[in-house]
């Protein structure tokens, strides 16, 4: 049974994890957002009541 021989798939598993752990994290950590978030004020805006004439 060839699936019991770990030689073909174990090397691919190790190589794949080496790629994931060496190439991808720097690319993800170097990502910058196009718009930096701004802090919103804690004051609530004053609202004006509607004075519509009801018919």
N, C-alpha and C positions, 0 to 999 in steps of 0.2 A: 504494500500500500504506500504510494508516494506521499500521502498527506502526513505520514508519521515522520518523515525525514525533515528536520527543522532547517536544514541548510538553505533551501531556496527562498523561503519566506522570511526567515529570521534576519538575514542580511538586508532584505528590502525593508523590513520593519525598523531596523536600527537606522538605516540610511534615511528613511522618511522622517523619523523623529529628530535626527540631526538637522535635517533641513528645516523642520518646524521650529526647532529651538534656537537655530542660529540665524536664519534669514528673516523669518516673519516677525519676531518681536521688535527688532529695531525699526522695521517699516511701520509697525502699528504705533510704536511710541513716538515716532517722528511726525505723526499725523497732526496737522493743525486745523483748527476750525476756521472757516472764512469769516464768521462774525463772532466776536467775543461777547459773551452775555453781559448785560449791564444790570446794575442793581436798580430795583424799583423802589420808589419812595414808599414809606409806610403810611403817609397821609392819604386819607381817602379823598377823592375829588368831590367838591361840593356839587350837588345836583340841584337843578331848579325844578320846581313842580310844574306840571303841565297845566296851563290855564285854557284849555280848549272849551269853546262853548258847546255844551251838549244840547242837542235839539230833540 
